[in-house]
Amino acid sequence: MILYLEKLKKCNSISDFIREFNLGLSAKQFGHIVYGLPDHKKYDSFQILKSNGDLRTIHAPKKSLKFLQKQFSSVFLQSILDIQKQNHHYLRCNHAFEKNKSIISNARHHQKKKFLLNIDIYDFFGSIHYGRIRNFLINDKYFSMTEKGASIIAKLSVYEGKLPQGSPLSPILATLIGNLLDVRLTQIAKKYRLTYTRYADDISFSSNSPLPEKLVYWDDSQKIWVAGKILEKVILKTGFLINPKKTRYTTIPFRQLVTGIVVNIHTNALSSYKKQNRAMVDSLLKRGQFYIEKNGIQTNGTLNQLIGRLNHAIYAKYHRPTTDIKLDQKEREKLKERNRNDIIDIISNKWHKGKSSYSEADHQTKLLRNVLFYKYFNSLDKTKIFTEGVTDSIYFQIAAERFNLKDKLSLQKTNISLKKLGLKGGVPTIESFCKNIENNNFLNLNQFKTNSNFPAIFILDYDQGLDGCPKIIEKFSNGRQYCHVARNIYVLLLKPYNGKEDYKKNKICIENLIRCKGEQIKVGGIKNENVCWNNSLISKMEFSKYISNHKTDFDFTGFEKIFDLIQDIEKDYFKLLNSSEVV
C-alpha cells in the first residue's frame, strides 16, 4: 500500500493531485477554484466576539474551496499517521487538531504541578504565510514535496497570503509548522526539567520547582508576568510572537488553568462553567428551554449544545489520555475503548468502589442523565420505538415504510448516549432502566415540569429473554400484550402474555414476523442468535444486511398487528395525559 506521504511527494501538478487522491473534479475546475478567483470571492468573512470581548475575524471558505481544503486536510492527517509509524515522538507535544488529542489530554500533563507558566502566541494562524507553508513542505525532511506541488498547496491554503481562521486546512498546517517551535521549546524544558505541551497557540510549562527568571519574571512597573529572554528569543526565531497580555505564572494553592481546565489536583472544568451548566439544565427542565451566549448574544440553546457542555465537564474530570502510552495502535484503541466504557459506567450509575478511585458519579453526570432523558423520552414530537437489538430496528424501519408510518414513528437505535442512561442493549438493561424510572432512582423526575406528548415504547421478543425482566412481567395479566411502566414509557410484547411457561414454549422473535415466499423466517442456534436461511444458519446482522438490500423479496404484513397495538398505546397514553395520571 502506497502511503499518503509518498503520494504527496510525487505530486508536481494539479493533475497529479487529482489522480493520486481521487478528488473527483477536472484540472480546469481545480485551477479555477484555487487560481481563477480572487480571495474575496472564495471566502465569506465575518466577526465573532471572543471571551475577552475582542473581535475575531473568521474567513469561511465557500463550498467548492471548502471541499478541496477538507480533502487535503484529510491527506495531511493521514500523512502524519504515516510519519508517526516511523517516529512515534513526532508531534508528541502538540495536542491540537489530532485524533485522540484535546484540551483535556493537553491539561493532564500539568496535573498536580506546583508551578505553571502559560504563554500565548500572538496571531498564531496569521503568522503563517504563503512562503512559510511552501518552504516547509519543500524542506521538511518528512514531506520533501516538489516546488510546484508545495506552491499549489500553499496557494490553496491562504487568504490574502496568510492562513485564515475558518479554513479546515489551516489547523493541520499550523500544527505541522508549529512543530519546529515544539522541538526547540522541548529542549529548553529538558534543560530545566520542565513539562512542556502546546495546544495551538497556548504554550504551557510546569514543574514542582520554581521556574528560573531566565524563563519568567515579574515586571513590577507593569504589574505583569513576562516571559524570559530565552523563551522570547526561541519563539521569535521560529517566526512567532508572544502575546504579553496573556502570559500567566501561577503557583499552588492558587487556581491553575491549562487551556481552560483546572489542573491543581484533578483535571476539572471551571466551577463557573459547571454552574452555568446547572442553571441551563434547571431552565430546560422547568421551562423547556434555556439560553446560551453566542458571539456575545443570548440565544436559545439546543439540546446537543448542552449535552456537549456536560460531556466536556465530565471528560475533563474522568478521561484518561492514551496518546502518550508506549503501545501499538491496537493496544491504544483497546485502552481507549475501556476508558470510554468506564466513563459510560460512571454516568449510568454502575460504578463500584472496588473498580476505581471514582466511587460515584458527580453532579455534572447527574445533570447529563436528566438532559439525555429529556432528549430521548421527554421532548418527543412523535411516538418513539426502542427495540432489543441492533437488527430489530432495521426490520421495524422497513416495516414502517411498507405501512406508510415512517413519518409517524421514530425508531431509536442504541448509541453511546443511551448507554449513559444504562440502555446498553438487551432485556436486562431495559428492565433496570424501567425499574429506575418507576422508583424515581437514577433521575430526579420531580424536576421535570412537563410531560412528553407521545409515548416511548420498548418492544420485546416473546422468548426466554423475558426471564431477564421479572419486574416488567409482573405488570402483565394474561392476554395483555402491553403495559404502562411510568410516565410515557410502555413495554410491548410481540405476543399476548399467557403465563411464564407460555413464552418459553410459544416464543416469538421479531424475525418470525417476516415471511419470504409464504414461509415464516425462523431463528435458531445457541440462544436463538442466528437466522435459518437457505438451509443454513447465518448471523442476525448478516441477515438484516441481506433484507436491507432485497426488501421487495420479503413480506412484512406480520407487523400490522404490532402497529395497531402501537396506536392503542398512543390512545392509552393520551387518556393518561388528559387525566393527569402520568407519574
Wavefront OBJ file of the C-alpha trace (Angstrom):
o trace
v 0.000 0.000 0.000
v 1.366 3.396 -1.033
v 1.473 5.793 1.880
v -0.258 9.164 1.650
v 3.073 10.788 2.380
v 4.656 9.110 -0.649
v 1.762 10.197 -2.853
v 2.234 13.819 -1.749
v 5.930 13.715 -2.619
v 5.152 12.542 -6.161
v 2.721 15.356 -6.998
v 4.123 18.026 -9.310
v 0.907 19.377 -10.836
v -2.823 19.802 -10.259
v -3.430 16.710 -12.415
v -1.130 14.683 -10.155
v -3.121 15.676 -7.042
v -6.421 14.805 -8.736
v -5.116 11.395 -9.831
v -3.338 10.411 -6.618
v -6.172 11.405 -4.271
v -9.263 10.758 -6.440
v -10.591 14.285 -5.974
v -13.411 13.824 -8.497
v -13.010 17.078 -10.425
v -11.132 18.252 -13.500
v -7.802 20.101 -13.550
v -9.639 23.081 -15.025
v -12.119 23.123 -12.114
v -9.333 22.750 -9.536
v -7.309 25.540 -11.172
v -10.300 27.879 -11.334
v -11.071 27.361 -7.623
v -7.507 27.993 -6.495
v -6.120 30.443 -9.070
v -9.063 31.781 -11.059
v -10.983 33.556 -8.293
v -9.918 36.496 -6.131
v -9.856 35.853 -2.386
v -12.997 37.890 -1.638
v -14.969 35.582 -3.937
v -13.539 32.434 -2.350
v -14.352 33.300 1.283
v -17.175 34.725 3.409
v -15.753 36.999 6.103
v -17.429 37.891 9.398
v -16.548 38.672 13.017
v -17.363 36.887 16.249
v -16.915 38.016 19.845
v -14.102 36.363 21.814
v -14.469 35.517 25.506
v -12.380 38.569 26.452
v -14.644 40.910 24.500
v -12.325 41.339 21.491
v -13.455 40.539 17.964
v -12.127 37.575 15.980
v -12.355 37.667 12.175
v -13.422 34.425 10.516
v -12.822 33.721 6.824
v -15.049 30.787 5.928
v -14.291 29.198 2.523
v -17.128 28.848 0.035
v -18.415 25.394 -0.864
v -16.053 24.397 -3.697
v -12.936 25.673 -1.926
v -14.017 24.146 1.364
v -14.363 20.766 -0.361
v -10.751 20.901 -1.586
v -9.424 22.123 1.762
v -11.226 19.307 3.604
v -9.797 16.743 1.179
v -6.246 17.944 1.748
v -6.777 18.258 5.481
v -7.549 14.540 5.481
v -4.491 13.867 3.306
v -2.184 15.665 5.748
v -3.751 13.959 8.764
v -3.111 10.578 7.131
v 0.428 11.690 6.300
v 1.023 12.480 9.976
v -0.039 8.930 10.852
v 2.433 7.662 8.244
v 5.227 9.667 9.893
v 4.250 8.554 13.404
v 4.630 4.927 12.351
v 8.295 5.765 11.701
v 8.726 8.150 14.651
v 6.218 7.853 17.496
v 7.668 11.033 19.065
v 6.535 13.144 16.090
v 4.157 15.941 17.236
v 4.252 14.414 20.710
v 3.976 17.765 22.482
v 1.160 19.035 20.259
v -2.395 18.365 21.467
v -4.470 20.253 18.896
v -6.195 19.023 15.759
v -5.027 15.414 16.017
v -7.010 12.238 16.613
v -7.314 11.269 20.309
v -5.885 14.623 21.427
v -7.720 17.550 23.022
v -7.514 20.347 25.569
v -8.024 17.635 28.181
v -5.065 15.485 27.092
v -3.022 18.695 26.984
v -4.004 19.727 30.513
v -3.382 16.275 32.051
v 0.387 16.639 31.640
v 0.391 19.551 34.100
v -1.790 17.989 36.769
v -0.611 18.375 40.408
v 2.367 20.567 39.478
v 3.281 23.354 41.903
v 4.372 25.922 39.299
v 2.700 26.621 35.956
v 3.645 29.023 33.138
v 1.193 29.756 30.302
v 2.248 31.691 27.200
v 0.052 32.711 24.282
v 1.300 33.153 20.711
v 0.095 36.362 19.072
v -1.931 35.855 15.867
v -0.884 32.218 15.504
v -2.564 31.470 12.161
v -1.794 34.932 10.764
v 1.924 34.395 11.469
v 1.975 31.556 8.951
v 2.098 32.951 5.418
v 2.355 31.545 1.900
v 6.166 31.465 1.899
v 6.394 29.621 5.237
v 3.950 26.950 4.080
v 5.707 26.469 0.765
v 9.207 26.361 2.281
v 8.119 23.929 4.988
v 6.588 21.465 2.511
v 9.712 21.610 0.307
v 12.396 21.492 3.009
v 10.844 19.347 5.747
v 12.682 16.010 5.952
v 9.436 14.042 6.009
v 7.349 15.852 3.374
v 10.047 16.901 0.868
v 7.440 17.942 -1.706
v 8.239 19.272 -5.178
v 8.371 23.052 -5.553
v 5.315 23.047 -7.830
v 3.318 20.730 -5.539
v 4.163 22.800 -2.453
v 3.184 26.007 -4.275
v -0.251 24.592 -5.138
v -0.914 23.566 -1.522
v 0.274 26.928 -0.208
v -1.994 28.817 -2.625
v -4.930 26.571 -1.740
v -4.396 27.268 1.974
v -4.112 31.065 2.290
v -6.377 34.106 2.354
v -4.562 37.322 1.426
v -1.300 35.435 1.800
v -1.901 34.048 5.323
v -3.588 31.068 6.976
v -7.196 32.096 7.664
v -9.244 31.183 10.718
v -12.221 29.285 9.355
v -10.488 27.036 6.836
v -10.482 23.273 7.572
v -6.901 23.122 6.278
v -5.453 25.873 8.495
v -5.288 23.920 11.792
v -3.350 20.972 10.419
v -0.818 23.137 8.532
v -0.357 25.298 11.636
v 0.254 22.125 13.651
v 2.941 20.934 11.234
v 4.733 24.284 11.006
v 4.445 24.783 14.768
v 6.374 21.547 15.333
v 9.693 23.414 14.919
v 8.639 25.558 17.884
v 7.857 22.390 19.876
v 11.253 20.859 19.125
v 13.129 23.915 20.397
v 10.933 24.528 23.445
v 11.207 20.842 24.362
v 14.986 21.268 24.506
v 14.540 24.134 26.984
v 12.094 22.038 29.004
v 14.604 19.184 29.221
v 17.376 21.529 30.279
v 15.339 22.955 33.191
v 13.430 19.693 33.965
v 10.042 21.065 32.990
v 6.934 19.524 31.458
v 6.040 21.141 28.129
v 2.931 20.949 25.920
v 1.262 23.096 23.286
v -2.356 23.367 22.175
v -2.426 25.561 19.027
v -1.321 28.996 20.295
v -1.353 28.006 24.008
v 2.086 27.056 25.385
v 2.394 25.525 28.871
v 5.399 24.723 31.109
v 5.061 23.185 34.570
v 7.305 21.979 37.373
v 7.402 21.196 41.074
v 10.256 23.674 41.417
v 10.122 27.433 40.759
v 10.914 28.413 37.188
v 14.113 30.490 36.826
v 13.955 34.179 35.900
v 15.524 33.286 32.549
v 12.121 31.777 31.674
v 9.676 34.050 33.516
v 9.918 37.094 35.793
v 7.677 39.687 37.450
v 7.712 43.157 35.879
v 6.870 45.382 38.840
v 6.440 48.512 36.704
v 3.719 46.896 34.560
v 2.477 44.539 37.285
v 2.579 41.594 34.913
v 4.493 38.340 34.468
v 6.866 38.427 31.493
v 8.346 35.529 29.537
v 12.137 35.393 29.890
v 14.600 36.315 27.156
v 15.393 32.665 26.399
v 11.779 31.846 25.564
v 11.206 35.114 23.753
v 14.279 34.543 21.560
v 13.320 30.953 20.624
v 9.713 31.839 19.848
v 10.795 34.868 17.782
v 13.397 32.806 15.902
v 10.729 30.298 14.837
v 8.599 33.072 13.327
v 6.136 33.735 16.161
v 5.497 36.493 18.716
v 4.426 36.284 22.363
v 1.177 37.969 23.373
v 2.378 39.724 26.570
v -1.169 40.280 27.848
v -1.750 36.541 28.228
v 1.428 35.408 30.000
v 0.447 33.786 33.335
v 2.593 32.266 36.062
v 0.635 30.571 38.854
v 1.561 28.574 41.903
v -0.146 26.329 44.398
v -2.549 26.967 46.193
v -3.959 29.398 43.602
v -6.147 28.007 40.831
v -4.083 26.728 37.904
v -5.566 26.581 34.399
v -4.320 24.922 31.214
v -6.483 25.516 28.129
v -9.430 26.274 30.404
v -9.037 23.099 32.506
v -8.264 23.251 36.246
v -5.179 21.094 36.962
v -4.415 21.723 40.648
v -5.231 18.204 41.905
v -7.512 16.523 39.377
v -8.264 17.921 35.974
v -11.646 19.599 36.067
v -13.772 22.154 34.277
v -14.056 25.623 35.769
v -16.601 25.902 38.595
v -18.228 28.845 36.788
v -18.633 26.648 33.695
v -20.311 23.930 35.758
v -22.592 26.436 37.478
v -23.718 27.680 34.071
v -24.472 24.087 33.095
v -26.579 23.639 36.223
v -28.583 26.791 35.506
v -29.147 25.750 31.879
v -30.387 22.286 32.860
v -32.670 23.748 35.533
v -34.198 26.110 32.962
v -34.619 23.278 30.446
v -36.467 21.009 32.883
v -38.704 23.764 34.248
v -39.466 25.754 31.119
v -38.455 23.510 28.238
v -35.808 25.952 27.005
v -32.589 27.625 28.062
v -30.294 30.375 26.818
v -26.645 30.189 25.824
v -24.268 33.015 24.985
v -23.040 33.001 21.381
v -20.929 35.810 19.998
v -21.920 37.972 22.977
v -25.649 37.463 22.376
v -28.071 35.361 24.437
v -29.681 32.839 22.096
v -31.897 29.791 22.529
v -29.671 26.814 23.290
v -30.041 23.381 21.719
v -30.026 20.017 23.474
v -26.886 18.967 21.617
v -25.067 22.113 22.772
v -25.962 21.389 26.398
v -25.038 17.709 26.081
v -21.688 18.778 24.603
v -21.008 21.141 27.528
v -21.853 18.470 30.112
v -19.749 15.824 28.339
v -16.842 18.288 28.320
v -17.082 18.788 32.100
v -17.286 15.023 32.683
v -14.430 14.099 30.362
v -12.243 16.825 31.867
v -12.512 15.009 35.199
v -12.576 11.341 34.245
v -10.924 10.910 30.854
v -7.541 9.171 30.800
v -5.343 10.038 27.800
v -3.868 7.249 25.701
v -1.708 9.236 23.312
v 1.471 9.138 25.387
v 1.301 5.474 26.283
v 4.019 3.461 24.565
v 1.729 0.924 22.991
v 0.972 -0.004 19.425
v -2.175 1.449 17.857
v -4.322 -1.637 18.541
v -3.469 -1.666 22.251
v -4.071 2.062 22.449
v -7.510 1.656 20.837
v -8.373 -1.110 23.333
v -7.372 1.147 26.201
v -9.387 3.992 24.691
v -12.439 1.708 24.482
v -12.028 0.648 28.129
v -11.716 4.291 29.136
v -14.902 5.181 27.227
v -16.794 2.275 28.822
v -15.575 3.327 32.278
v -16.981 6.820 31.728
v -20.262 5.315 30.499
v -20.399 3.245 33.700
v -19.799 6.326 35.816
v -22.631 8.191 34.133
v -25.018 5.235 34.078
v -24.526 4.768 37.839
v -22.957 1.317 37.603
v -19.621 2.327 39.103
v -18.270 0.305 42.027
v -15.743 1.451 44.584
v -13.533 -1.553 44.085
v -13.150 -0.824 40.398
v -11.590 2.627 40.575
v -10.968 5.632 42.736
v -14.105 7.190 41.299
v -16.732 5.921 43.678
v -19.780 7.706 42.362
v -20.851 9.907 39.513
v -20.634 13.631 40.317
v -23.239 16.355 39.865
v -22.405 17.045 36.199
v -23.122 13.402 35.330
v -26.469 13.623 37.093
v -27.277 16.716 35.061
v -26.311 14.851 31.899
v -28.665 11.977 32.761
v -31.500 14.470 33.115
v -30.760 16.088 29.758
v -30.379 12.737 27.964
v -33.689 11.542 29.419
v -35.287 14.815 28.344
v -33.942 14.372 24.799
v -34.823 10.709 24.273
v -38.018 10.433 26.332
v -39.446 13.824 27.286
v -39.175 16.025 24.180
v -40.755 13.705 21.619
v -42.516 15.035 18.535
v -43.755 11.534 17.634
v -44.022 8.096 19.208
v -40.569 6.605 19.761
v -39.797 2.895 19.382
v -36.950 1.176 21.232
v -36.003 -2.360 20.231
v -33.868 -5.016 21.939
v -31.068 -5.262 19.418
v -29.406 -3.501 16.512
v -31.034 -5.605 13.814
v -34.572 -5.236 15.224
v -34.667 -1.524 14.398
v -33.740 -2.337 10.763
v -36.782 -4.602 10.400
v -39.067 -2.035 12.014
v -37.735 0.644 9.704
v -38.575 -1.411 6.609
v -41.978 -2.408 8.006
v -42.825 1.225 8.868
v -42.040 2.210 5.271
v -44.366 -0.551 3.970
v -47.246 0.704 6.111
v -46.536 4.401 5.395
v -45.780 5.021 9.060
v -42.216 6.284 8.649
v -43.200 9.889 9.406
v -45.390 8.933 12.377
v -42.871 6.834 14.296
v -39.309 7.442 15.451
v -37.107 4.329 15.568
v -34.293 4.725 18.072
v -31.010 2.834 17.675
v -28.719 2.075 20.603
v -25.976 4.718 20.849
v -23.421 5.983 23.367
v -25.901 8.499 24.823
v -28.432 5.746 25.584
v -25.651 3.645 27.104
v -25.034 6.536 29.507
v -28.666 6.109 30.590
v -27.986 2.415 31.210
v -29.621 1.223 27.964
v -26.785 -0.827 26.545
v -28.914 -3.252 24.536
v -30.704 -6.390 25.671
v -33.597 -7.087 28.007
v -31.777 -6.835 31.402
v -30.728 -3.220 30.746
v -34.307 -2.323 29.756
v -35.523 -3.946 32.974
v -33.011 -1.984 35.032
v -33.851 1.284 33.265
v -37.607 0.866 33.720
v -37.125 -0.047 37.386
v -35.046 3.077 37.990
v -37.609 5.304 36.257
v -40.542 3.757 38.112
v -38.845 4.114 41.503
v -37.527 7.615 40.748
v -33.975 6.383 41.146
v -31.078 7.410 38.968
v -33.007 10.509 37.852
v -34.899 13.075 39.892
v -38.040 13.078 37.793
v -39.692 15.584 40.123
v -37.572 18.228 38.382
v -39.346 17.585 35.077
v -42.218 20.071 34.938
v -43.536 18.896 31.579
v -44.583 15.533 30.179
v -43.995 14.217 26.700
v -46.918 14.416 24.294
v -46.030 10.989 22.897
v -45.211 7.570 24.368
v -41.842 5.801 24.295
v -42.297 2.078 23.662
v -39.864 -0.764 24.312
v -40.685 -3.718 22.045
v -39.525 -7.097 23.354
v -39.344 -10.557 21.848
v -41.665 -13.135 23.420
v -38.996 -15.622 24.476
v -36.692 -16.664 27.329
v -35.253 -13.179 27.334
v -38.270 -12.131 29.380
v -36.732 -14.032 32.300
v -34.369 -11.072 32.477
v -37.164 -8.635 33.321
v -39.376 -10.169 36.077
v -40.458 -6.748 37.392
v -41.832 -5.796 33.970
v -43.566 -9.154 33.505
v -45.362 -8.638 36.840
v -47.267 -5.796 35.172
v -48.785 -8.086 32.557
v -52.001 -10.015 33.132
v -52.978 -12.965 30.933
v -53.987 -11.898 27.453
v -52.279 -8.481 27.683
v -49.688 -7.510 25.129
v -48.515 -4.169 26.520
v -48.179 -2.441 29.892
v -47.504 1.060 31.200
v -44.286 1.374 33.249
v -44.092 5.024 34.313
v -44.513 8.499 32.774
v -44.677 7.960 28.984
v -42.830 4.624 28.995
v -44.537 1.411 27.812
v -43.443 -2.156 27.102
v -44.970 -4.046 24.170
v -44.562 -7.821 23.690
v -44.655 -9.440 20.253
v -47.314 -11.875 21.531
v -50.034 -11.628 24.218
v -48.742 -12.725 27.607
v -50.227 -16.017 28.815
v -48.033 -17.010 31.713
v -44.390 -17.736 32.346
v -44.235 -21.140 30.711
v -46.048 -19.869 27.625
v -43.301 -17.529 26.464
v -40.788 -20.353 26.807
v -42.840 -22.794 24.747
v -44.533 -20.479 22.229
v -41.765 -17.972 21.679
v -41.910 -15.279 19.019
v -38.889 -13.321 17.829
v -39.102 -10.275 15.601
v -37.696 -12.272 12.662
v -40.764 -14.564 12.923
v -42.972 -11.645 11.804
v -41.238 -11.680 8.405
v -42.110 -14.057 5.552
v -40.405 -14.934 2.289
v -42.332 -16.798 -0.430
v -45.039 -17.575 2.113
v -42.631 -19.148 4.587
v -42.052 -17.706 8.051
v -38.473 -16.680 8.832
v -37.171 -18.769 11.735
v -34.334 -18.374 14.197
v -32.009 -20.983 15.642
v -28.576 -21.643 17.045
v -27.418 -21.037 20.620
v -29.827 -18.652 22.378
v -31.541 -18.055 19.015
v -28.735 -15.753 17.859
v -28.874 -16.945 14.242
v -31.387 -16.965 11.397
v -32.329 -20.067 9.412
v -31.811 -19.011 5.817
v -31.189 -21.035 2.638
v -30.792 -24.264 4.614
v -28.091 -22.813 6.862
v -27.627 -20.654 9.961
v -26.382 -17.090 9.427
v -25.890 -14.268 11.899
v -28.757 -11.867 12.532
v -26.565 -8.987 11.365
v -25.784 -10.763 8.102
v -29.484 -11.487 7.563
v -30.503 -7.874 8.283
v -27.999 -6.659 5.682
v -29.459 -9.088 3.149
v -33.009 -7.888 3.846
v -31.935 -4.257 3.525
v -30.655 -4.983 0.013
v -33.627 -7.183 -1.013
v -36.618 -5.500 0.663
v -39.123 -6.386 -2.034
v -38.460 -10.126 -1.603
v -39.963 -10.142 1.886
v -43.478 -9.871 3.342
v -43.852 -7.628 6.438
v -47.617 -7.977 6.993
v -46.838 -9.732 10.305
v -46.022 -6.283 11.686
v -49.552 -4.976 11.065
v -50.885 -6.109 14.441
v -47.867 -4.581 16.208
v -48.527 -1.217 14.560
v -52.207 -1.461 15.585
v -51.115 -2.045 19.172
v -48.791 0.955 18.986
v -51.842 3.051 18.082
v -53.677 1.558 21.095
v -50.771 2.562 23.329
v -50.891 6.107 21.918
v -54.632 6.298 22.790
v -53.967 4.901 26.264
v -51.226 7.442 26.904
v -53.345 10.368 25.700
v -56.002 9.298 28.217
v -53.383 9.327 30.973
v -52.219 12.787 29.908
v -55.744 14.175 29.927
v -56.461 12.631 33.314
v -53.163 13.912 34.788
v -52.251 10.376 35.881
v -48.792 10.314 34.290
v -46.273 9.617 37.041
l 1 2 3 4 5 6 7 8 9 10 11 12 13 14 15 16 17 18 19 20 21 22 23 24 25 26 27 28 29 30 31 32 33 34 35 36 37 38 39 40 41 42 43 44 45 46 47 48 49 50 51 52 53 54 55 56 57 58 59 60 61 62 63 64 65 66 67 68 69 70 71 72 73 74 75 76 77 78 79 80 81 82 83 84 85 86 87 88 89 90 91 92 93 94 95 96 97 98 99 100 101 102 103 104 105 106 107 108 109 110 111 112 113 114 115 116 117 118 119 120 121 122 123 124 125 126 127 128 129 130 131 132 133 134 135 136 137 138 139 140 141 142 143 144 145 146 147 148 149 150 151 152 153 154 155 156 157 158 159 160 161 162 163 164 165 166 167 168 169 170 171 172 173 174 175 176 177 178 179 180 181 182 183 184 185 186 187 188 189 190 191 192 193 194 195 196 197 198 199 200 201 202 203 204 205 206 207 208 209 210 211 212 213 214 215 216 217 218 219 220 221 222 223 224 225 226 227 228 229 230 231 232 233 234 235 236 237 238 239 240 241 242 243 244 245 246 247 248 249 250 251 252 253 254 255 256 257 258 259 260 261 262 263 264 265 266 267 268 269 270 271 272 273 274 275 276 277 278 279 280 281 282 283 284 285 286 287 288 289 290 291 292 293 294 295 296 297 298 299 300 301 302 303 304 305 306 307 308 309 310 311 312 313 314 315 316 317 318 319 320 321 322 323 324 325 326 327 328 329 330 331 332 333 334 335 336 337 338 339 340 341 342 343 344 345 346 347 348 349 350 351 352 353 354 355 356 357 358 359 360 361 362 363 364 365 366 367 368 369 370 371 372 373 374 375 376 377 378 379 380 381 382 383 384 385 386 387 388 389 390 391 392 393 394 395 396 397 398 399 400 401 402 403 404 405 406 407 408 409 410 411 412 413 414 415 416 417 418 419 420 421 422 423 424 425 426 427 428 429 430 431 432 433 434 435 436 437 438 439 440 441 442 443 444 445 446 447 448 449 450 451 452 453 454 455 456 457 458 459 460 461 462 463 464 465 466 467 468 469 470 471 472 473 474 475 476 477 478 479 480 481 482 483 484 485 486 487 488 489 490 491 492 493 494 495 496 497 498 499 500 501 502 503 504 505 506 507 508 509 510 511 512 513 514 515 516 517 518 519 520 521 522 523 524 525 526 527 528 529 530 531 532 533 534 535 536 537 538 539 540 541 542 543 544 545 546 547 548 549 550 551 552 553 554 555 556 557 558 559 560 561 562 563 564 565 566 567 568 569 570 571 572 573 574 575 576 577 578 579 580 581 582 583
